[in-house]
């Protein structure tokens, strides 16, 4: 007699932790609406007692958000949820330490129908990370067959749900459910806490305060309704207590103890119209967030400061005059189609704010910008009058890179276009236009490193991951060796 099928889990979308601090964390799961759920959390390998409690899942969505307090800095904890229908899988997270180096991964841009989430699985298997920083485009709102200028997905059996562009609460909710059914994304959430901001695809392609490139109020309904729906769904599915649909800021400072801090920014919800004239008032961040970021960057800190922005700050304009570089810029949406001008969605459209942020980072020898969005990896080093600007750009998890868009093998024809970038952009020290992957940042007391890790492919499932590039910055006290400072 055949075995009976295993009963469906009452927690089909797994578990997650996020917005972790030195002594708190937000735990998340989703089950049947209005269900009484017990939660449990305890130190891994510790002798202390456990923290536990009860919560009711949201009466409409079934989500559970629990903010756990009273934790100890720098320790690993495990947790799970239980209802009358069964028990969830067990997850782990680490609280942020106060007195040692901090190590974390940086990810961006995961398009479901463009590839498998091999990079998420590789991050999940790194046991020594303190958390994961997501710079946005956690989901893509686009239809299975894009109605705008986005690249069509790969034919690998990972269709979008719904098949249409996400417009309503129900559409976005289905899209997050699709993502959270993915085994590798569930594994990532179960192994590490996540800190997340948003970029345009949590809303719509090239979104700003008053609309988006592919949004037409007359056809699609009011933009404000779409934003409210998208942000309501984001806060329902993410392990966070931030509620942007109710006016909460998405941007936040993450305290890394003696290792430093992360200024995690958001550049869509208060963004000026990119076609507006360039003035000091034109902003990607919104004026309150801009003031906060610049004030924080001007405030001395003994540790490292990371300005984490969803999209790359560094200019690419100097490459527009090169035929090969312009071809790649067009394909990557870094220049307007069939036009040599910069793409209006880039920081170049907000040049006062761009210059102010880059100047502020350059003035602090322990400040670095982190960015994503552009679907390639890059190291930027620019000399300013008052210092050096360093920016480290993470590639995409799956969203199409140059080789994906052109249909040629990874690391082949794109090398000519990488050379064109390097010839024409003196501040660009290294670039990879093809590979998918993530960053690993290790911020020590005196030494800072960034590693670019790449997966072999996203068109099929694979465990192959290789180190593609590494940068090390050091600020050693006089007489201290690099080994002692690490």
N, C-alpha and C positions, 0 to 999 in steps of 0.2 A: 504494500500500500504506500503511495507516494507521501512524502512529508508534507504536512500542511504548511502553507505560506506563513512566513513570520508576520505577526500583526503590525500594522502601520504604526509608526511612532507618533505619540501625541505631540511631539516637538519636531515636525517634519523639516523645519528650516534650521535646525541646529541651535547653537548657542553662541553668544559673543560677549566680549568685554570691551570697554572703551573709556575714553576720557579719564584715564588713570592718572593719579597724582602720587605724592609720597604716602598718603594714608587713606585714599578713597578710590573707588572704581564704580563704573556703571555696568551692571550685568543685564543681559538681554536674552529673551527667547520669544517664541510665538507659538501659541496653541489655540484651542477653541475659545472663542470669545466668552468672557464672563466666567472663566474657569479659576477656581481657587488653586494656587500654585505655591508650593513650599520651595524655598531656596536654601542652599547650604554652601559655605565657603570656609576653607581652612588652609593654614600654611602647609606647604609641601615639606615633609620631613621635620616638621616642628613638633614640639611637645605641648604647645598651647591648645586651648579648646577651640572649637569652631564657632563661626558666626552663622546665624541662621534666622529665618523669618518666613513670613507668608505674604503673598501679594495676590491680587486678583487680576487676571489678564483683562486688557481693555475690552469693554463691552461691545465695541464695534469691530475692532481690528484683531483682537486676540494677542496683541503684543504685551510683553512684560518688561518694564524698566525698573531696576532696583539699584538705588545708590547705596553702596556699602561703605560704611565709615569705620574708623578705629583700626585700620590696618597699619602695618609697620613698613617703613621705607626699605626698599632694596631686597624684598623677599618675594619668592614665588608662592602663589596660592592656587588651589584647585577649587572648582565649584561645579554645581549641577542644580537642576530643577526637577521637581517631582509633582505629579498630580495623581488623582485617583486612577487615571488611565495608564500611568507608567512613568518611567524615569528618563530624563534626557541623557545624552552622552556627557562625559566629564570634560571640562575645559580647564585651562591653566592661563595665568597671566602673572606678570611681575609688577610690583609697585616700583615707582621711579626712585632710585637711590638718591641720597643727599650727599654722600661722602666719597664717591668713587666715579670712575669713568662710566659713561652711558653709551650703549650701542643700540642702534635702531635701523630699521629698513625704511626706505622711501619708495612709494609706488604711485603710479598714475596711469590713467587711460586704459580701461579694460572694455573692449567692445566684444560682446558675447558671440556674435555671429562671425567674427573675424579670426577666432582662434581659441584654442584650449588654454586654460589658466595654469599652464605649467610653471610660470614664474611665481604665482601665489603658492603653489605646492612647495616650491623650493624655499620660499621664505618661511613657510610653516615649519619646515624641517630644520631650520636653524635654531638650535636650542638655547643659544646664548644671547638672543635679542631681548631688549627690555620692552620694546613695543614696536608697532608699525605706524608710520606716518603716511596717510593717503592724501595726495595733493589734488584730488578731484577727478571727474569723469569716472566715478565708481560705476555708474551705469551709462548707457547711451540711449537717448530717447528716440533714435531714428527708426523708421520703418524697415522691415526686412529688405524691401527694395527702396532705397532712399529716394525721397521726393525732392530733395534739394541737392546740394553740392557734395554731400558726404560720399565716401567710397563704399561701393557694394561689398557685402560680406563674402567670406570664403564659403565654398560649397563643401562643408564638412559635417553636415547634419546637426548644426546648432542654430536653428532658426530663432528669430525674435518672437516674443510673446508679450503683447499682441503683435500682429504682423504690421499694423499701421503705426504711424508716429504717435508717441504718447502726448495726449492733449488733456485728458481728464484725470481725476483722482484714481478712477478705476484702471485707466491705462498705466499710469506710473506704478500703481500697486502690483499689477500683473508683471511689470518689467522687473521690479525688485524681487518678486517671488521667483521669477525665472533665474535670476542671478543667484539667489540664495538656495536654490536647489542644487547648484553646482557643488560637487563633492570637494573640489580643491579650495573653493572659496569658503565652504563650511570648515574645512580643515584649518585654513588660515585663521579664521575667527576663533576657533577653539584652542589655538596654541598661543596666540598673542593678543594683547589689547591693541585696539586701533584708535588713533587720533585722526579725524577726517575733516577736511574742508570740502567745498564744492567748486566745480568749474562750470562751463556752459552746458555740458550735456546732462547734468542733473536737471536742467531746465529745457533748453533748446540751443541749437547750434548758434554760436556767436551772440549769446544773450546779453542784454543790458537792462538798465532800469525800466525803460519804456517799451521793450519788445525784443525781437530776435530776428536774425536774417531770414529765417523761414517761417516766421509767424505773421499772419494777416488777421487782424482783429475782425474784419468783416466776414471772414470765412471760418476762422478758428475760435472766435469768441474773445472776450477781453483778456489781454495779457496778464493783468493782475490776478484773474481767476486761475489761470494756468500756473503762475508762480506759486500762489497759495496752495494749490493742489500738490505741486511737485515738492514743495518744502514740507508740507504736512506728511507726505509719504516718506520723504527722507528721514524725518525725525522719528517716524513710527518704526522704520526698519533698522536704523542705526543705533549702536550702543552709546547713546548720549542723552543728556537731559536738556540740551539746547533745543529751543523751539522757535526757529526763525519765522515761521508763519504767524507767531504771536509777538514778534518784535525782538526776540533774542538775537544777539550777534552770533554769527558763525565763527568769526575770528576770535582768537584767544591766545594768551601766553601760556606756554608749557614750561614749568619750572623744572630744570634738570639738576638742581642742587649745585654743588661746586663745579659741575661740568658745564653749566651755562643755562641757556634758555632757548626756546623756539618761539618766534613770533609767527604764528600760523594765520595767514591772511585769507581773505575772500574778496573776489574782484568782480562779482556779477550783480549782486542784488541792489547796489547803489551806483552802478557804473553809468557814466554819462553816455550820451549818444556818440558813438565813435565818429560820426560824420560832422559833429559840431566843430566850430573853429578851435584851434589850439590856444588855450588860455590857461592861466594859473588855476582857474576854477574847474577846469575839465579834469575828471577823476575816474580812475578805474576802481578805486577802493571806497569812495565816499569820503567826504572831508573829515568826519569824526575818526574813522579808521586811519586815514592818512596821518592825522595829528598824533594819534596813539602810537603808530609805528615809528614815526620820526622822533617823537619824544623818547620812546624806549631805546631806539638806536643811539640817541645822544646821551643816554644815562649809562655811566660806566658800570661794567660788570667784570668780576674776576674771571669768570668762565667764558666759554664760547657763546656767541649769539648767532642764531640761524634765522634769517629772514626767509620764511617759507611761503612762496607765492605760487599760485597754480600754473602761471605761464612765464616763459623765459623773459628776463629783463633785458639782456644784452641785445645790442643792435645787430642787424644783418645787412643794413643798407649798403655798406661798402662792397658787398658781393654782387649787387644787382647789375653792375656793369660787365660782369663776366658771363659769357653765353652759357657755359656749363653750369655755373652756380645759379643763374637765373632759372634755368630749366628745372633744377632740383627745388628751388624756392617755389616755383609755380606748382609743382606736383605736391609739395608739402603744405600748400596754402600759406606760405610765408610771404608771398607776393600776389597781387591781384592777377587773376587769370588773363593771359595775353596782354599784360600791362607790367611795366617795370616798377611801378610804385609799390610801397609796402602794403601788406594786407591790413585793412582798417581795424581788425580785431586785435592787433598786436599792441605792445606797450608804446610803440612809436606814435600811436594816436594820442597818447597821454604823456607827452614828452616832458612837461614840467614835473609831474609826479615821478616819472621814470628817472629823470636826472637827480631829483631830490633823494630818492631811495638809493640809487647807486652811489651818490656822493656820501650818504650817511653810512653805508656799508663800508666804503673805501676808507673812511676816516677811522674806523675801528679795526686795528690789526687782528682782532679776534672775531671778526664778523664775516659770515659767508652767506650768500644767497643760494637757496635751493629752489628748483623749479621743475616743471613738467610740461605737459600739453602738446609740445611740438613734435612728438613721435620720433625723436632721435636723441642720442646721448652726446653730451658736450661738456668740456671743461673750458671755462672762460677766465682769463686773467687780464685785467685792464689797469694800466697805470693812470692814476688820477693825481692832481696836484697835491692833494693831502693824504694820499695813501694808495693802496692797491685793492681793486675790486675783484673778488673771487666769486664765481657762480658755478654751481654744479647742477647740470640738467639731466633728469632721469628720462629714459626712454619709456615707451608704452609697455603695458602688460601684453596686449594683443592688437591694439588699434594700428591700422596700416602704416608701416614705414615705407621708405622709398622703394625697396625691393618688392614689397607686397603690392604697391600701386602699379609698378611696372611689370610684374610677373617674371622677374629674372632671379637667379639664385642669390642667396644671401652672401655678401662679401665679395661679389664679382664686379659687375659694371658700376655699382655705386662708388667704388673706390676712386674713380675718376672725378666724381662730383664732390667727394670728400676732399680731394686734393685741391679742387677749385675753391672750396670754402676756405681751406687753410691758406691758400695763396692770397686771397683777397681780404681775409679777416685777421689782422694781426693779433687781436685779443683772443682769438679762438686757438687754444693750444692743442686740442684733440677733439675728434668728432667721429661718431659711428652712426651712419644713416640707416642701417638695416636691422640691427639686433634688437630683440625684445628682452626685457629683464627688469632690474631694480637696482637701487643703491643700498649700500650698507655704510652707515656713518658710525664712527667710534670717536667720541669726544672725551679725551683724557684730560688730566689736569694741566698738562703742558703740550700734549700732542694730539693732533686732529687728523683723522684719515677718512677718505672716501673711496669706496670700491664700487665699480660698475660690474655687476654680475649679469651674464647673458644665458638664456636658454637656447637650446639647439634649434628648435622650431616651435611654432604654435599651430601648425596645420595638423599635427597628430600628437597624441600623448607621449611625453618623454620625460625622463628624469635627468637628462644631461644638463649641466649648468657649469659655466666656466667663468673665471675672472677675466674681464676684458681690459680693465684699466684701473690704476690706483693713483691717488694723490695723497701726499702727506704734508701737513703744515705743522710747524713746531714753533713754540714761543718759549724757549728755555731760559730760565734764570742763568745769570753768568756763572759758569763753572759747573753747570749741570749737563750731563751727557744725555744723548737722545734715549739711551736705554733706561736711564734713571727717570726721565721725564715721561716715559710712555704710560 
